């Protein structure tokens, strides 16, 4: 599949009210008073009172009368034939009601397979063989949680172990076939390219300097503190299936369930209650969800399934696993001219990545990053291995993290190779602020940016030049100190629907606002917060547009029976899509409010102008109607011939993605004896356009930075040669604590998006995307003089210690 | 499985229930008493989402049996706001944006409560070490540290006011 740049020439119309000019500023825009609390206010979160008092409602908190519990028997092998399943002892246990196997699902209507988000297939429960360690083999349903947990030990599965293929390069040889259910007996899933190969070859042929590096972005796990789970509640009398589910995309899930199960869609209600962290891991449908729903269908009773932590760390929610070989070309003046990238994507046993349909490698082709270059070519091959399906996001917009890590490492390698300061090298090669909108060599149209301003600010914040001097002095004394930069460009907010869909469902998002007679409001959205604070920030958007105090606006999401259809929250898309929909719906209300105000004031609509929370007569502001007065009139005294009420819905299809960016600088000290990397300082300058709530944005950035630190230094899902997961508990998979997490130093610039109705961009994932290469670059910067060019993340003390030993620094 | 009758004072109220010998304290609190503010995030005492106070000490209730609490006192997040007034820690987490998804929050607050009881004026480093048995995936911890500092200050101020009154 080739990504064709020409397909994005025709832009969707840019909405009215979008910024006409794009200038970079430092100050947050605030246009409403504290009493209204529109955009830019540091409003305390409206959702917090329930969370701080233990009144959040997560899936495992749901308790329905007669509820049963499900537990799952999992495979001890990464690759094995199933010879037989003997559940008789389990079924004889008091309290056990059912054991559900793959054959049962097959007989129930071929439910033993399900489609993945990438239109591949994945086993729900196997019949003939298992293809990854910890794979779901069958499920036990019992009256109590503990009985179900006991009973899974009493199901006897006879396996014939097969040799697994764990290494993706081995898998490409097709000596062991993971998916022999497929017609084509190969592990190779797809080949995908972007950019211009011939033009890239040309610039490489003419280059003064070419650098090359291989790197692995290892498999990691989102490890949200809440695992995945469901309460399925099928009502056999009414034929209605209620699914309380840890999902970031309830509406799309409802449609998928309807298509797979054959249940009519109006009889399926997906409710995503409070979610204890998602980060992409709660986008896909995992086998447990499907089996849980079937268990409720079979028993006619509510059934609860909650993963334990080891199941979660061993079976689902995996990200990354890209093996990258990159080359960068530069001319004699140190200008980057081209980039060539080949990548092997280890998908595990199914292509279940959470990507838009047309993008099997996600948005990886954003890999030219913040740099202006003539040509680029990127090729990716997807391959099956005997590992659980991977490719969920880990707080990342569809593979942009892998792309940014690669380009930021390559920029540093090129700078060092040329003997040049990496900051100076970047400042020379940035896409200039006057080059936007910028057409990248791989076909993206960057909406706005000012990369120099962000890097300069970060350098000023920590006095970069002084640190370089300190480093030189320390190096002379034999001390290891490094400074790493990452000047990343993010790409978030999918749609536009022309290019982006999930299983054919276009990637718009939606908002519905209903104003009550007393001027208070309820607003529902197609997205679903997992901690991002939508109940607050969406209220602030509506407050900004209509002048109704944010405190007077109730925000709801996650119930497919009540909320408008949307594609959900992931890939930093909530503000770019649903946030925009909220603004557009508010503007529809404002337009109707104008008609009502004109009627009440007995003037023409054109005689009115909007001011904060009211329509007022131009030149005579004493004559006005506030939004509250207009709301009351909409139900009590509206013009004859006009529909009563004051509400609006908007399905927003963005004209383009938004391209937030930033520059991060990390300072590390390395212990020569142990190889431990200490992050001394970390300055993060982010630019996400206009800010809705600075406090929430800071929270998103700080949290994202720690989730960038984590894979850079600590986290990796490790498999042995048998495909066994060696990191199946939080004692082995090292999520950073408050001790490892540095005191982040934040700065910002504000460069609005020219096409978003509020000038905003997404922000939640920028820090996760931008932080790892800043840390890796700092470590390599400390060691470059010892001949070190690259260390794969996570940069553990052991890896550094070995490097130091090989360099003769320690013994 | 042997059954046992346990009597525990939970958030100031004495309750008596029959439990299995193996019933975990966290399941007792969540499922027998319907106090679902205490969460489960791992099963290996790593994440701290299930932290409650048992006899005045913060414990990870996923690795304590309910029978071990017999005759004792348990305090959970639901017991923190006295008479509808938020505890300074709850206030601090709200003021300083010390939470996002809210899942780790009750455990984090209960751990912080013990920390401040033992050390009313902790340094930033002491706070970081003090909560290092509790994992948060959303916040990056800075704002949690600030929330605890806010509460420490407020608790010290309350303490000195009470001394003046006394």
Interface residues (C-beta under 8 A of the other chain):
Chain A: X44 X45 X47 X48 X49 X50 X51 X52 X53 X54 X55 X56 X57 X58 X60 X61 X63 X145 X146 X222 X223 X224 X225 X226 X227 X274 X275 X276 X277 X278 X279 X306 X308 X309 X310 X530 X531 X532 X533 X695 X696 X698 X699 X702 X703 X704 X705 X706 X707 X729 X730 X731 X735 X737 X738 X739 X741 X743 X744
Chain B: X20 X22 X23 X27 X30 X31 X34 X35 X36 X37 X38 X39 X40 X41 X42 X43 X44 X46 X47 X49 X76 X77 X78 X80 X81 X86 X90 X93 X94 X95 X97 X99 X100 X101 X102 X103 X104 X105 X106 X109 X124 X127 X128 X129 X131 X132 X133 X134 X135 X136 X137 X138 X139 X140 X141 X142 X143 X144 X145
